[in-house]
């Protein structure tokens, strides 16, 4: 069986999503591209980003794309890891961007890439209902984005306590 062209790795915070996604990409011949969507607005986030960077050796090429994810994706060659869709969505929403258009551009970019591509995203719909409109809108849009990507993915993995569960 050939390698999946698109894999979506979902899970909660600290579920092992990124580590598992990295292992999926590094199973392919290097070099690998890591498209990072995080922005370091505070010390805690800088520390999280640092932890992720420390795991990557010289075989990884990092592209920072907090907003321009579709453009970064189509510019890559070889195996690519996108970490993560949740932070990309956060950046879009906080910047007031048109989500439908952004989601469409992302889907078109995915279809244009020959792969393999592994995308990481949080499953945020398993928690409490947020107490404010922005939180509820984010939860709903994250669910829509995850459904859209899962629908076109060849493989979907749900991470629970560091363990991968094959969903699709």
C-alpha angles and dihedrals in degrees: 000000000000124000116271113259093214126026124180116203112197132180147120128283113302092004093131096260098138097044091049092047090050090052091051092053095041089057085075123073114278147277099077130186122223113198106200120198099180123112120205104226095152142020094262092055092045087054092050091049089048091054090054093046092050090061093057122084131196091287089073123082112198123212117188110216111160091162109001096066097137091050092047091048096054090047093060130095126199127008114353134191121200112201108206142004091177094062090043089055090047091053091048094048095046089049093051094241125164103261098194091055092044092050090050092050089050092051091049090050091051090051090050094054117085091211161168093204126170117191125193122209138165122243098222099166096082096073135072121305106265115248095226138057096244092051092049092046090050092049091049095047091047089053091049092048093047091049091049094051094041089052093060097034121107090211134022121192124190115205120214120177091336094311122116118228115194109229100168 
